[in-house]
Amino acid sequence: MRVYIKDYYSTKFGELWEKSLGDLISEVISGLLSSSGIDKKRIDAVFVGNMLSGMLDENLLLSAKVNDILGNLGIPVVRSEAACASGGVAFYNACQYLRAGEGENVIVLGVEKMSDFCMEDVVSALASALAGEEQQAGLTFPGAYALMAQYYLSKYGYTEEDLAYVAVKNHFFADLNDKAHFRQKISLDDVLKSPYVADPLKVLDCSPISDGAAGLILSAERSDVEVLSCCVSTDTHTLSGRQSLDAIKSVQRSSEKAFARAGVQQEDVDIVELHDCFSIAEIIIMEDIGFWRKGEGGQRIKEFSLENPFKVRPVVNTSGGLKAAGHPVGATGVKQIGEVFLQLKGAAGARQVPEAKVGLAQNTAGSGGLSVVSILSR
C-alpha cells in the first residue's frame, strides 16, 4: 500500500502562554480538517507524538483527550513516546497502519506544552531521556552534546566559530517562517558572544524550550506528495557505549534503510529537515546520513551563503530547524515532515527551494539512542 500526504498544519511555535495543551491540539485538528476538506468521519485513526504531558501536565491518557476533541468518534487514537523523536515515531506508526491496509485516512499529530512549568521541572523531565547512570552523574542534554562537540572539534581541528555557522544559517531561514519561535537573523559574533551553556556550546548553539503542535493527514488515496520510506533504528542509550562520539549509529542505520527502500540516493535529495537540537548535531547528522564525508562538516557548513541560500544542495533546515523554529519536543518530528511537504508542494513562500522534488526528514531521540528517517517525493 502506498502512502501519501494530503495536508499539513502547524500552530506557531514559541512561548504560547495563552494556549493549553488541548488548545494546541484543537487548533491543529480544526486547521487540518478545514484546509483539507476531509470530513472527520473519514478519519480512521489518529497517531499522537508527545513526550512530556504525563510528567509535566499529569495527563498521561492523551489518546482520550484527542478523542474528546474529535467529538468521540471512537476510532483508534495511539500515543507514541520516544523522547524528542515522539513525532517521528508517530509518523512511522501511521505509515505502517496505512501500509497494512487498516484504513484510508489518518491524522498524525505532534504536540508539546512546556513553557507553563518551572525550568527545573522541564529540564529534569527532558533529562529523563538520558540513560539512568548518566542522569545520576548529573549529565543533561547540553552536557551530552557538549561532550560530542568537544570530541569532534578536537579530532578534526575545528573551532567554536565553525559551529556557529549552523545557528546563523538556521536563524536566517527562521526569519522567513511566520510560525517560527525566533524570527530574527543573527551573526557569527552574536553566537560567539552568547554565554556558555556547556563548553563549547553557547546559548545560541542550543534549541529553545517551546510550545507548539503540528499535524499531517496521511492517506492511501493518491496525492501530490508520496512517502517513499520511513525507517527507525536505535543506538546505545549511553554515550559511553558508543564506538565514537562523532557518529550516531541510529542515524546511519535508519538513513541507510530509508534510502534503500525509497530507491533514491543522497545526490537526489533537494531538501533536508534534521534534528539540530544543538549546532554540533546538525554537522554530525549530515555526515552520518552520507551527505558529507566524516570530518568534513565543520568546513562544509560554511558553503551556505546568505546571498544565495539555495545554491548548495541539499538545502538544510529551511524551517529554521529546532534551533530557531523552536523545539516543542513531541511536535518537532511532525513539523520536520510538514516543512518537507510544503517544499515539495511549492508552498514554502519566501524560503521555497526551487524545483524541490525529493526531501528527507530526520528526527533524533535523546543523544542519538533512536532515529527516524523519512523520505518524501513530489
N, C-alpha and C positions, 0 to 999 in steps of 0.2 A: 504494500500500500504506500503510495507517495503522499508526502505531507507538504502543505503549502501554508504560507502566512497570508491571511486576509487583511488584517488591520493591526494597528498599534496605537496605544495611547499612553501618555505619561503625565503625571502631575508635575508641578515644579518641584525641584529638589532644593532643600535648604532647611533652615530652622523654621518650621511651619507651626508656630505656637498655637495658632487659631484652629488647627485641624487635629482631630483624633485619628487613631488607627482606623476606626470604622469610616470616618470621613474620607480618608485616602482611598480605602477600598471602594467605597460607593462612587467616588469621582471617576475612578478608572473603569469600573464596570459600566457606569452610565455613559461615559465617553466612548467606550468600545462599541456598545450596542447601538448608540446613536450614529456614530460615524460609519459603521459597517452596514447598518440597515438590517442586521440579523435579529429576528425576534428571539428573546431569551429562551423561549420554549424549544428552540432548535439547538440550544447548547446542551451537549450530552454529558459534560464533566468539567470540573474546574481543578486546576493544579496550582497550588499556592506555595510560593517560596517565602519563608520567614525564619529568622534566626532567634530573635530576642523577645517576642511577645510573652512567652511563658516566664522568662526570667525578670523582665523589667515591668511588664504590664500585668503580670499574674493572669494571663489569658492564654492558656495552652490550647484549648479546643477551638482553634481559629477556623477550622472547617465549618463548624456550626454557625459561627458568626457570618461567614461568607454566604452560607445557605440562607440565613435570615435576610441578608441584604439583597439576595437574588429573588426573594419572595417565596422561600420554602418550596423550591421545585423538587426537592428530594433526590437530586442527581448526585453522583459521586463527587465529593469535594475532598481532595487529598493534599495535606500539607507536607512539604519537604523541608527538612532542616539539615543543611550541610554548611554551617557557618556562612562565610561570605559567598559561597557558591550555591546557596539555597535557591536562588532564582534560576541558575543554570541547570540544577538538578530537577527543578520543577519542569523546565522546558524539556529536558531529556525524558522525563516520565510521560509528559503529554505526547511527545513524538512516538514513544513506544506504544502508548494506548491507541493512537490512531493507526499505526502500522499493524497492530494486532487486529484491526477491524472492529474495535469495540464501540466506535462512534464515528460521527461525521464532522462535528464541530466541537472544539474545546477552547476554554479560556485558560491562558497561563497568566498568573498574577504574582508579582513580587512586591512586597511591602515591608516597610520598617518605620517605626516611630521611636526616635532616640533622644531628641532634644528636650523632652519634658522631664528627664530624670537627671539626678546629680551626676557629675562627671565621674566620680569614684565608682558609682554603681555601673555606669556604662562601660568604663574601662575594664572593670572586673568581669562583666558579662562577656565582653569581647574576648578577653584573655582566656575564657573557658574553652576556646577552640584550640588553645595550645595543649601540648602533652602535659599530663599531670606533674611529672617531675620538673618540667620547665616552669610551670606555674609556681611550684614550691620553691624554686630557686629565685623567684622574683622577676622572671622574664615577662615582658609584654611584647606586643607585636612590633612596635617601633624598635625595641631592642633586638628582636629576632632578625628583622630586615637590616638593621644596622650591622649585625654580625656578617650577614651576607654581603653588604656593601663594603665593609672593611676588607673582607677576603677578596672580593672582585677587584677593588681599586689597587690593592697591594699586588695581586697576582699579575695584573695586566698593565700596571703603571699609569692608571688614570687618576684624576683628581676630583674633588668635590665640584669643581666648575663643570666637568664633563657630565656629572649627574644633573646639574641644574638645567641643562638644555631640555630635559624631559618636561619639567614644570613650565618653562617658558612656552614650549610648543602647545601643551595642553590648555594652558590659560588662553592662548591665542584663539584656539578653537572654541573654548567655552564662552568667550566674548561674543561669539556668533550664535550661541544657543540660548534661546529665551527661557528654557527650562533649567538651565544650569545653576548650581549653588553660587558659584563665583563668576560673575560676568565682568572680569577686568583682565587686561593684559598686564604682564609683569616682565621685568628684565632680569638678566643674569645677576646683576648687582642686588636686586630685590631678594632673590633666592639666597645668595651668598651672605647677605647681611641679616637674614632672618635668624632667630635664635635656634640653637641646637635643641633637638628633642632627644636624640640618641646618636652620638657621634658615629659617622659623619652626616647623618640625616638631620636636616633642619625643618623648621615649621613648614616651609614652602616645598619641601620634598615629600610631604605627607598628605594623604587624603583626609578630608574632614569627617566629622560626625554629622550625619544628615538625616532628615526625614524625607519620605517620598514613596511613591508607588508607581509601577509601570505594568502594562498588560498587553497581551497579544491574543488574537484569535487565530488558532490553527485549524486547518480544515483538510479533509480528504478531497474536497472539490478544487479543481484546477484554478490557480490564481497566478498573479504576476511574479511572485517570489516563491521559490521552492526550497525546502530544507533538504540539502543533498546528504548531510550526515550530522549526527550529534553523538559524541563519544565521551565517556567518562573513564578516568583512570586515577590511580592512587599512588602515593609515595609514602615514605616513613612519616610517622607523626612527629617524631623528634628531629631537630636539626642534627643532633649528634649521631643519628643513624644514617645520615646521608653520606654517599661516597665523596661528594664535593659540595661546597656551599655556593658554587657558581652555576649550579644546574639543578633543575627541578624535574625529576623523572616523570612525575604525573603529567606535566605539560608535554614532555617529549612523547610519552606513550599515547596520550589522548589525541595529540595532533597527528601522529603517525597513523593511527587508526582512522581518524576523520578524513585525512587526505586519501587514504586507500579506498575507503567506502564512497567518497564523493567522486572519485575518478578525476581529480584535479591535482595540480602541483603548486608549490609555493609561488612560482612566477605567474600563475594565473590569477592570483588574488589582488584585487584593487584596493580593498578597504578592510581594515582590521580594528576591532574594538577589543582591547585586552585589559588585564587586571593590574593597573598601575596604582595599587594601594600605596606604594612608596616608589620613588623615582627609580631605584635600583631594580624593582620588579619589572618595569617595562623593558629595560635593557636585557635582563636575563631571559625573560619570556620571548622576546623577539629572536634571541639566539636559540632557545630551546625549540621553538616552532620550526626553525630552519630558515628563517628569512635572512638572518645574518650568521656568519661563522662565529664559533665560540671565541670570545675575547675581542670581537670587532665592535661590539655595541657602543662602547664609550666614544668611539670615533664616528660610527655611522649615524648616531643620533644628531650629530652636527650637520648632516646633509639637509636637514629640514630648513626651509627658507621662509621667512616671514613675508618676503616679497612674492614668492611663488610657492605657496604652501602645498600645492598638489603636484609638484614636479616629480618627486620621488615616490615610486610605488613599492609596496602598498602604503597608502596614507593611513596613519595610525591615530586612533582616538579622536575622531572628528567631533564627538560629543563634548570633548573636554576631559574625557576619561574620569576615573574615580577622583583623580587629583583636583579637578576644577569643576566638573559637572556635579560632583558630590558622590557620596557613598552610603546611601541607606541600604545596609548590607543585604537584606533579603530581596531588594528591588534591583540591585546592580546587574545581575546576570540577565534579567529580562530587558532592562534598559539597553544593555550592550547589543542584544539581538535586535531590539527595536531600532537602534541607530543604523545598524547594517541594513535593515529592511527599508528605512527611509532613503538611504543612499542608493540602494538598488532600484527603488521606485522613482528616483529622481526628485524626491520630495524633501531634501535636506536644506533647502533655502541657500543662505549665503555660504554655508560650509559644504555645499554639494561637490562631490568629487566627479569630475567629468567622465562620462562613459563608464561608470562603475558597473561591472557585470557579475563579479564574484566577490563575496565578502566572508570574513571569518570573525567569530566572537570567541574569546577565551576567558573563562571565569575560574578564579582560584579560591580554594578554601584554606584558611589558616596560613601557614608559612609554606604551603605547597603540598599539603597532605592529600589534596584532591584537586583535579582539574577537569573542567568541561570544555570541549571544543566543538563548535558548531560551524558548519559551512553552508552558506546560502548562495543561490544564484538567481539572476534575473531571467 
